[in-house]
Amino acid sequence: MATQQELEVRKMRGQAIAEHEANVRRIDENAYKVHSQSGDFEYDVLSTEKGWVCSCPDFTHREVKCKHIFAVELSLELRR
């Protein structure tokens, strides 16, 4: 389980991603592509019955809310 401090760091990194509109691409109402901060590729962020999931190693190995999920959520808030 992630500590509150670790979640805050992920949220801040997600905010940095979301600040550049091109970093978060909507595929459809349940799927997004989010640009990696460390390379020239994208991760899949999907809305599922269990909530958001991401294809990044942080989410797949630790099963915690990652910066890419935060980026999608923040991007959705900014667009409202």
N, C-alpha and C positions, 0 to 999 in steps of 0.2 A: 504494500500500500504506500502511495506517495505521501510525503509530508506536505503540510500547507506551504512551506517555503518552496519545495520542488514544484508544486502546482502553480505558484505565483511566477516562478521563472518561466515555466512553459507558457503561461498566459502572456507574459511580456514578449516572449519570442513569437508567439502567435500573432500578437498585435503588430509586431514589426513586419510580419509576412502580410497581414491583411491591409496594412497601410498602402501597399502598392496593388492597385486593383487587378493588374495582370497576373499577380501571383495566385489568385484564387479563381479558377474557371468553373462555372456551373455547367454541368453536362446535362442534367435534368433535375427534377425536384428532389431527388434522393442521392445524387452523385455529383461529386466535385473532384477536380484535379487541383492539387496544391503544390506549388513549386518548392523544391527543396532549397534550404538555405546553404547547404554544403556542397551542392553539385548541380549539374545541368540536367535534372530530371524531375519528375512529378510523382506524388503519392496519390493514391485513390482514397478519398474520404466518402464514406457511404452512410446514409441514414437507414437504420434497420429497426426491427421491432424491439431490439435491446438497446437502441440508442446509436450514437455515432461510432463507427469503426474506421480505422486507418490502416493502410498497408505498410506504414513505416516500422522500422525495427523497435522503436520505443514503445509503440502500441502493441505490436505483435508479441514482443518478449515480456514486457512488464504489465501489459493489460491496464494501462493507466491513460487518462486523457492526455493526448500529446499536443504539441504546439500547432500541428496541422488542423486538428479538430477545433482548437481555440480559434485559429485563423478563419475557418469556415463560419463559426458562430459569430465572431466579430464582424466578418464581412456581411453576413445576413443582417446584423443590427445596423450597420452603416447604410445599407441599402433601403431600410425601412423609413 
